Amino acid sequence: MLHPGPDPAYSASMRLRHSPVLCTAAAAAVLSVACVTTPLPGVPVQDADAAAVQGCTWIADLEVNAMRDSGSPAADLQRVKELLLSEARARGATHLVVTERDLRFALALARGSAYRCG
């Protein structure tokens, strides 16, 4: 014997009954993520040391790589630092502690930790 399938009236009533709960939960999740990752308008990310971020909220450890194409090692290192600052800003950070900048073969590399202070 074949199963007749779900009762359409029951399925519709369950969708209507649970839709406000699902919508509220989805809206809360979206808003909480937006609050964490939204950059503060007009606030530049500051290059900081570990002492300056005491009491701040850690956001993420970051790493960026870029091709070495300027012909100047100093310019390549500065460029990856600026890319790292941009990545920190995109994640809502106010401060960045740069932990490493290095030149490796054809790549420039920068690593750091992003924080939100204040």
Phi, psi and omega in degrees: 000135179278143176285131185290349181093176183290149177288119182301325180293319179295315180300317180295318181292325178293319178298316181292323182290322184266348184297321177296323179295314180295319179296318179295316179296317180295318179296319179296320179295316180295316181293323180293322177292319180298322180293326182284323190256357182282122176295145177285126183295133176075005181253110179285153176282129181265137172285123187226169172254174185300325181294328183287342183254013175298129180086000178270166179267122178289136179255305183192154167272134186239154174213135174229148176232146175212150177294141175279106183225005183273340185086353180236119178303319180297319179293321178296317178295321178295320181297316179290330175295317178295323175296321178295318177297320179296318178296319178297317179297319180298334179267003176090017181281155172250338182224149178225127173258109180281123183257340181200138167223130187209155174251126181228112181049247182263008183243147167253138186232142172220140177229150178189177179241131181263140181225154170246121181243150174088000000 
